[in-house]
């Protein structure tokens, strides 16, 4: 009897009989947390929590406070308004944040006591405010804002006499500050250029900033790093190249600037992002990490300026490291089956705060204490108790050329070893990205697919970040070189392992994941169903239709318009070239306002498939740009895709989920 009871308990724990599988609405209701800020005394954090609001049909951001010892978790702002960018005053007595409330037409700065009380609007700027930061003495707040339209422009707009020059109808973005004493605003920069990002020195005397010719995305190629006094005087240019830089930060002694760039030590583009330092007065640029062959995502100076902390992409996970400047020694600070996100280092308290995304946790906050990670929040602990969640793991296989490739596998609920399951292959966007630990994503909705009996493969194909320069540069000169072969090899590996049913294969992906879907349906007829979301079909037309060309020029070896243009490279890598090969029933989805991968690409694909008699439907999603905002659109995407997959894989209808009333 005792033996029977032990077995019964083990079975009950294993199957979590009190939990239910996660529905689409359940998954969309899982919040996310970000933008953590450490209090000046190092005892508390502020962070932003984004939660679904079905009445407003979008996510609402609120500000929360948590103690590092876990003793309290408080909601600071109301869910009646979006609130973002919370920042502690240097003495910890006040909090600022951005919000648009009441009669506000744009985001303004709001101020409140850190120990509680009503928030009051502090700014009254004529355009929307971003990136607020306290001065070192707490007497001023710096911020970025676009310039106001001039009077003539406003009058013409009111009269609808508003024709405009394409990509010249922008307002430049500049740096301002506002006094805590009298609320007076002062302009720091002005002119025919834009400030995309700025960082204040620890002593408040200097500012390092990224200066671009305009606020458009492609202006990153012409943006450079500059320094200036905190009042805007003595501007000095630090870099001079044709490559994008990010994350510029002054050392504690104001003598050196660190920054990140996707270049190598010879200033050649399209490598994994490297860490560089340069004298603050200009001079020789030094690449710091030598042969450390992983993508650097973020970096900050240590308190004493003798080392630099940085976050690196290692493929299926991100981790924290430090590098000692005197000898170049690299030390890994974190490691585990997790993804480090929302990392914040505060030099004044010497604290590292971060969120850790794991197989079942969507990123609770932790801090690093004497080399050990300690948990701060437990916002997502209930998920594993309330829901029967699928298991996640890492798989590895050999690519067509023998190179090692890995990815994430998510098993169906109740997975039984030895049984074969329908396989959904999801390829990530970017493609300068990678799939990592974590299952709560409204675009891929792995929890829903797993609950419906599918196994999911998320391959980090050639071109993904975290695996070294040779891996990411496989796309240079030819987008589809080994990448699509890596995906097919991963499929065959899961079939060989007895996990996937080779007769029930599904391909889906968004953005670069959609590009891969479009390629694979022309490459093989093995997929029984496919969904291409925001995918490119014709790289020649895509080059001019999209709002960015930064990545595409190195992929294909030049522009499609230059003399002796590499037009064959553009066309040979376009799925449209081989569209006559397609037999796979293919669903197509795209945002109606998408400027990154415009709907014309999806229309070209749809017209071609329809002309050739391939079963296809095209869904245009109103109002959505490349990053969607409306909850019902996410729900609709899941419903139409699940219906498509179930029809062609299991020959059955799928019952659509409805949004909460």
N, C-alpha and C positions, 0 to 999 in steps of 0.2 A: 504493500500500500504506500509506504514511504517512497519507494522507487517510482511508482506511478505518479505520485504528487509532484516529485521533482521534475519529471519529464513534462507534466502538464504545465507547470510554471514556466519552464523553458520555452515551450511552444507558445504560451500566451505572450511572453515577452517578445519572442521572435516576430510574431505576427501583429503585435500591438492592436489587439482586437477592439479596443475602445476608440481607435482612430479611424478617420475616413480618408479616402483619397482626395487629393486636392483638385477642386474644380477650377475652371477659368476665372471665375469671379473671386474665389479664394486666393488664387495666385496674384491677381491684380490688386487685391487688398493687402498683400504683404508690403509693409512700408520699406523705405530705404533711408539711410542716415549718412550725412556727409558734413564737410566743412567744419571740422572740429577746431576749437580754439581753447587754449590753456589759460587759466586765470593767472594773474601775476604772482600769486602765492603758491601756484602749482598744486592747489588742492581740489580745484573744480574744472570742469570743462563746459563749454557751450557748443551746441551742434544743431544742425538743421535736420529735421525729420520731414520726409515727404510721404503723404498718406492719401490714398484714393478718396475722392469726394464725388460720389455718383450723382448727386444733385447738380453739382457744378460741372460734371463730366470731365474732370481733370484731377491731377494731384495738387494738393495744397501743402505749402511748406510752413512749418512752425519752428520756433526756436525752443530748445530744451536745455536744461542745466542738469549735470550729474556730478556727484562727488567721486573722486578717484577711489575712495574706500568703499564705494557702493552703497553708502548709507542713505542717499537720497537721489531721486530722479523727479524733476519738476518741469512742467510745461510752462514756458516763460511767456509766450505770445498766443493769442487766440487763433483758432482755425478759420475765423471769419475773413481773414486777409492773408495773402502770401507774405511771408517775412523771410528774408535771407540775409546773408553776410553779417552775422552777429560778430561784434568785436568788443573785447574788454578794454576799458580805459587803462592807462599804465598803472594807476594806483588801485585798480580793481573795484572802484566805487560805482562806476557807471558802465552801461552797455549801450552800444549803438547798433542799429540794424537798418536794412532797407525795406520799405514797404510802400504800397500805394493804397491809401485809405480815404474814405469819404469823398471829398472833392478833388483829391489828388489825380492829376492826369498822367503822372509819371512816377517812377520810384523816387522817393525822397528819404533823407536820413531821419530816423527817429531815435530819441534819447530816453533812457529810463534808468533809475537806480538799480544797481545789481542785486540789492536785497529785496526787491519787489516794489510794486507801485505802477502807476499809469505811465504809459509811453506817450511822449509828446513829439510832434513833428518839429524837427530842428532846422531843416533846410527848406528853402523855397526856390530851388533852382528852376530855370526855365525849361530845361530838358532833363531826361532821365539820368539818374546817378548810378554809377557802378563803382566797384572796388574801393569802398571806404576804408581808410586806415588812420589810426590815431598818430599824432606826432609824438616824439619821445617824451616830451614834457607834459602831454595831455592837454595842452592849451588850444590845439587845432586839430581838425580832421581833414585829411587829404582825400580827394576822390577824382574819378574820371567822368567826363560828360561830353556828349556831342555838342558842337556849336549850334546855336539857334539859327533857323532860317532868317534871311534878311526880310525887310518889309516888302520889297517887290515880289519876292518868292511867295510870301504868304498871300498877298493880294491876288496874284495869278492863280494860286491854288484855290482860293475862295471862289473865283470866277470860272473855275474849271478851264482856265487857259494854261494848262499844265503839261504840255508836251515837254519831254526832257531828253537829255543826252544819255544814252545807255552807259552805265557804269561811271557816270560823272554826276549823278544826282544824289550824292551823299553829302553829309556834313562831317567835317573833321572832328576828331575826338581829342580833348586836351585835359591837362591836369589843373585842378583847382584846390583851394583849401578854404575852410570856413572856421572862424574864430569861436571858441567856446565862451569867450568873455562877452562879445556883443553880437554874435551871429553874422558878422560881416564876411562876405565872400571875397576872395582874391584869386585872380587868374595867375597861374604859375607859368603856363606855356601858351603860345599862340602862334599862328602861322599856317601855311599850306602844307601841313603834315598831320599825322595822327600818332598819339601815344597808345600803344596796345597794352602795355603793362608797365608798372613801376614798382620799385622796392625802396623803402626808406632805410638808411643806415641806422645802426643801433644807437648812435649818439644823436641822430636826427639832423645832422649837419649836411648830409649828402643824399642824393637820389640817383639810383641807376634805373634806366628806362629803355624800353624798346621803341624806336622811332621809325615809323613807316610813312611812305608817301601818301597813303590814304588808308581808310579802314577796311578795304576789300580784302578777301581771303588771300588772293594771289599776291598781294603786296608784301607778304612775308618774305618773298625772295629778295626784295629790295630794302627790307627793314634791317636796321643796325642797332647795336647797343651804344648808348650814350650815358654820360654822367653829368650831373650839374649840382650846384648848391641847392639847398632846400628852398630857396626863394626863386629859383629858376635861372640864376645868373651862372656864368662860366660853363656853358655847355661844351662838352668834349666828346668827340666821336671815338669809340673804342674799337669797333670792328669795321671792316670794309670788305665785303664779299658779296656773292650772289646766292647765299644759302640762308635758310631760316634758322634763327637762334631762339632759345626760350630760357626762362628761369633765371635771368641775370640777378645776382645778389652780391652786395659788397661785403668784404671781410670785416671782422670787428674793428680793425685798425684803419679801415677805409682805403687801404693801399692796393687791394686786389679784387678783381671781379671774377666770380665763377659763372659759367653758363653751360647750357646743353645745346648740341647741334648734331644733325644726322650726318656729319662729315667725318672723314678720317683726318689724320695728322697733316695730310697734304691738301686739305680743304676740298677734297673731291666729294660729291654728294651721294646720297642714297646708301648710307651704311646704317648700322644700328646706332642709335643716339649715343654720343660720347660726352664725357665731362671735360671741360676746358677751363683754364684760368688765364687771365691777362692782367697786366698792371692797370690800375684804375686811371692812370694818365695816358694809357695807350702804350703799345710796345709789342714784344714777342708773345705770341699765343702758344700755350703748352697744353697738349693732350695728356691728362693725368693718369689714366688707368692702363696704359700700355696694352697688354695682350688680354685684358679682361673682356671676353667676347660675348657680352650680353647688353641688351638695350637699357640705357639709363633713363629713368622716368622722372626723377626729381632729385634735388641735391641742396644741402644747406651747410653753412659753415658751423663748426663747433664753437663753443663759447669762447675758447682761447685762441681760435683761428689756426691751431696747429694741425687740424684734421678736417675732413669734410665727410658728412654723413650723406648717403645716397640710397635711393630705392632702385632696384634693378629687376627687369623682367627675365625670369629664368624659364620661360615657356608656359607650363601649366600653373606656375605660381610666381609671385613677386616676393622679394625679400629685402631686408635692410642690411646695409654694409657701412663700413667706414674705411677711409683711406688716410694714412698718416703722410703728411706732406714731406717730412724730412727724409723718409726712406721709401715711400711708395707702397708701404705694406697695406694690404687689403684684408679686412676682418669682417666675417659674416656675423651679423647680430641676431638674425631670426632665421628659423627654418621650420618647415612643417607642411602638412597637407592643408594648406590654406593659401589665400591670396591677400597680401598686404595692400590695403587701400586707405585713402583719407589720412595719410601719414602727416603728422605735424610735429616738428621739432622746435622747441622754445629754448633759445640759448640762455635766457635769463634764469630759468628754473632747471635747465639741462634735462628737460623731460621729452620723451618720445611717446606720442599718442598715435594710435592707428586703429583702424577697423580690420578685422580678420574675417574674410569670407571663406566658409568651409562648405562641405557637402550639403549641410542642412541649415547652416546659419548664414543669414544675409548680411553679416558684417557688424556684429557688436564691437564696441570699443574696448581696447586693451591699452596698457602702458608697459613700458620696459623698465624694470626695476632691478638694478644690479645684474643685468644679463638675463633676467627671467621675465616672461610675459605674465601680467596679472590682469584679470578681467575687470572692467569697470561697469558695463551695462549688461542687462540680460533681456533686451527688447525682443530677441528672436528665439529665446529658449522654449517658448510655448509651442512653436511650430512642430517640433519633433514629438511633443506630447499629444497635440491635437490632430495631427495628420499622419497617415501612413505614407511616408516619403520614400522615394526611390533611392537606391544606393548609387554612389558615384565613385569612379576610380580612374586610374591612368592606364592606358594601353600603349604599347610600342610595337612597331613593325619596320620592315625594310622597304624603302622606296624602290622604284623601278631600277635605279642606278646603284642600289645597295646602301644608300645613305639612311641612317636611322631617323625615323619619324615617330612622333607620339601625338596623342590626343586624349580627350576626355571621353569616357564611356559612362552612360547612365542606363542602369538596368531597369526593366519594367517592374512594377510592383509585383511582389510575390514571385520573383524570378526563380526558376528551377534550373539548376545546372544540367546540361544534357539536352535541354529542350531548345529548339530553334524559334526565334521570334522575328516578326517583321522589323526591318531596320530603317530608321530615319537618319539620313546623313545630313548634318547641319554644318555648313561652312561659315566661318566668322567673317565679319566685315573688315574693312581696312584697305588693303590686306595687311598693312603694317600693324598687326595686333596679334592676339593669341587667345584661344579659349582656355579658361582657367577654372579653378574650383568655384563652385556656386551653381545653383540650379534655378534661381528666381529671376527669370528674364522674360518679359512679355512678348518679345519677338520670337524667341525659341520655345518658350513654355514647355520645357522638358517634363515638368511635374504632370502636366495634363497628358502628354503623349505617353509617358510611362504608365499612368493610371489606365490608359486605354490599350495597354499590352504591347507597346513598341519599345525596342531598345534604341538608344540614340548614340550616334558616334559624332564627335566634334573634333575633326582632325586639324592639327596645326601643320598645315601643308607648307611646302616651300614658298617663301615670301613672308612667313609669319615671323614675329619678333621673339627674341629670347634665346635663339639657337645659334647666334654668331653671324658675322658679316656674310660669309659665303652662302648661308641659308637664306637670308633676307634678300641678297643680291641676285638670287637665281632668276628673279623676274626682270632684271635689267637687260634691256635689248630684246626681250621676248616674254610677255606676260605669262603665257601658258607654255612653260618649258617642262618643268617637273611637277608643278603644283597639282594639276589635275590627275597626273599619274600617281602622286602620293595619296590622293583621296581614294582612287580605285584600289590601290594596294592595301589600304586600311580596310576597305570593304571585304576584300578577299581574305584578309587575315581573320576577321570576325567570322566569316563563313567557315574557314578552315578550323577555327576553334570550336565550332559547333554552336555558336551563339546566335548568328544571324541566318535567316532563311533567304537564300540567294534568289528565290522566286518572288520575294515580297520586299523589294527595295524602293525606298522613297528618297528623293533629293529635295532639299529646301535650303534657302539662305536669303539673307538681306544684304543689300549694298554689294560689297565685294563677294559676299556669299551668294548673291543673286548673279553676279558675273560668272561665278563658278558653276552655278546651276545651268546657266545658258550654254556654257562650254560643254558640260558633261552630257546634256541631252543631244548635242550634235556629235559627241564622241562615242557614245554607246547607247544601245537600246535595252540595257538591262534594267533600267528603272521602270517600275510600273506606274509611277505617278511622280510629278514634280511641281514645286512651287518656286517661282522666281519673283522675289520682291525687291524692287528698286535696283534691278540689274541692268548692266550695259549690254547691248546687242551689237552695236556698230561703233568701234573705237574712233573712226574718222569723224563721224557726226558728233559723237559724245565729247570730243575734244573741245569743240566750240560751244556746245550747248551747256556744259557744266560751269559752275562758278569757280572751279579750280582746275589748274593744269600742272601744278607743282610736281605731283608724283608721275604723271603720265608721260612727260617729256623724257625722263630717264628710262621708263619702261620700254619705249619704242625707239629711242635713239635720236630724238629731235622732234620738231613740230611737223604736222602734216602739210604745212604751207611753205616751208623753207625751200630754197633751191636744192635740188637733189633730195627731196624729202623722202624719209623712210616709209613711204606709203604702203609698200608691201608688208612691212612689219605691222602696221596698224590693221590692215585688212586680214592678214594671215591669222592674227590673234582675235579677230572679231567673230563671235559665234554666228553672226549672220552669213558669213562666207559659206558655212557648211550646214545651213539651216535645212536644206533638202534632205538631210540624213535623219531628221527628227521623226520619231514615231511615238514618243512618250507623251501621254496626256499631261498638259502643262498649264497650271494656273499662274496668272500674272497679276501682281498687285503693286501699286505705286501711289505715292502721295501726289495730290493734284497741284500742290505748290512746291514740290521738291525742286530745288535748284542745284543740288549736288549730283543727283542722277535723275535728270528731268524725265517727265512722263513720255516724252517723244521716243525715248529708248524702248520703253515698254510697248508703245504703240507700234514701233517698227517690228518688234518681236511678234506681237499679236497678229499684225497684218500678214507676216510671213508664214506663221504657223497656220493661220486660218486659210490662207491661199493654198497651202499644201495639204489641207484636209486633216490636220492634226487637231484632236479634241483640245480646245483651249477656251478660257474665259479671262477677260481683263477687268479688274476692279480698279477704278480711280477713287482715291480716298480724299474727299474734299478738305481743303484748308490745311492739310498736313504738309509740312516741309520734310526734310530728310529725317529729322527727329520728331516723332509724333508726340502729340500732347493729349489727345482726347481718349478717354477710357473706352468709350463705345467703339471706337475705331480699332483699338487693340483687340477687343472682344470679337468684333466682326471679322478681323483677320484670322483669329483662331478658329472661329466657326466655319468660315469658308474653306480653310485649309483642311481642317479635320474632316469635313464632309467630302472633300476631294480625295483625301487619302483613303478614307473608309470605303468609298465607292469603288476605287480601283484595286485596293489591297484586299479588302474583306468582303466586297460585294454586298455592302449593307448601308443603310441610311444612318446618318449621324443626327442625333437630336440636338438642335441648337440650344445653347445656354442663353438665357435672357439677362439683361442688365437688371440690377435691383431697382425696384420702383422707388 
